C-alpha cells in the first residue's frame, strides 16, 4: 500500500499540533494548604463545620488541623513554623510580637456578649463566698500571664478591688483547677466556657461573669506575619469559609452535638443541654481592647514594650 506524500505531511502536522496544544494546556493546580493549630475549645467549631460542609473546598483551599493540647503547645507549633495560623487571644498576640512582628490578628473568633460569656469567676460550694468583695485576699486559681489572669484582674478591678486585693494562684491546667475548686482546696477559680457551666452544674457558685464587661474577652484568628503577607488570598478564602460556617451555626445552634462530642468541645454531661453562643460576624478587636491588654501586661511586668495596634491587628483580609 502506498501513501501520498501530502497525506503523510498532513498527518505529521496534525500529530505535532495536538502534542503542542497538550503541552500548552494549563496543568491543574492542587488547592493551597493552610495548617491551623486547634485546641479543644468552642472557638474552633466554625472550623470543623467549614470542613464538614466543604466550605474550604468551595473557596479552593485545603485546611489541615494540627491538634494542640494546650496554649503553650499551640505557641510552640507556631514558633517552629509547623502551623500557619491559630486561634489565640490579645494577651498571647502581644507576647508573640515582643521581639518583632511575628503574628497578625485578622478576625474575631469569639467574643463575650451580654448573653454569651466566655469566662466566669467561681467559688467553691464550701467556701461561703458570694460577692466580688468576698474575694479580697482570697487565692483565685488562674493560668498566670494569660488572658484568664487578665480577665480576672480587670473584672475584679471593675467591681472596686485594687491590685493588692487580688491574689492570683497559678494552676495552669484547667482540669486541675476544676478538681481543686470542686474539692474546696481552691476557694475560687476562673474558668472558661463551657467548663464553667459544668462546674456550676456540679455545685460551684457564680461570683462574676465577663458578660458584665464583654469588651474584656475575645479570641482571634491570627496568622504568622509571613503567611499573611505572602498568601493573602488564601487567608481571605479561609475567612470567607469561616464567615459562612459561623452563619450556618448561628442559624441552627442545636444541630452540632455530634461535632461537639467528637472533638471534645463540650463536656459529655452538657451535650444536648448546653446552648452554643452566637459566633461573631466579621470584625477585629478594637484599638482600645488591645491598648488595655498592653497596659495590663506592663502593670504585671510581663512586657516592656509592645508593637503598635496597626502593626498586629488588621481588617484588610475581611470582605
KACOR-V461102 format. One line per field, one symbol per residue. ss: DSSP state (@ for helix, = for strand, . for the rest). phi: phi as a letter, one per 20 degrees, with the letter a starting at -180 (. if undefined). Layout:
ss=???
phi=???
This chain:
ss=....@@@@@@@@@@@@@@@@@@@@.......=======...@@@@@@@@@@@..@@@@..=======...@@@@@@@@@.....====.@@@@@@@......=========.......=====........@@@@...====....@@@@@@@@@@@@....@@@.====...@@@@@@@@@@....=====..@@@@@@@...=====@@@@@@@.=======@@@@@@.@@@@@@@@@@@@@@@@@@@@.....@@@@@@.....@@@................@@@@@@@@@@@@@.........@@@@=......
phi=.ddffffffffffffffffffffefgffdfgfddddfcdfcggeggffffffemffffencdcdedfcebfffgfffffemecebbdcbfffffffdfdpfdccecafdbcfcfecfdcceddffefnebcgffegmefdfbefmcfffgfgffffffeofdgffedecfcfefgfffffffenfdfbadcefefffffffeofdedbcfgfcfffdadceccgfffffecffffffgffffgffffgfffbfeedgffffgelecggfefndfefffeffgrcgefffffffffffffeldbebcffgffccbdfeec
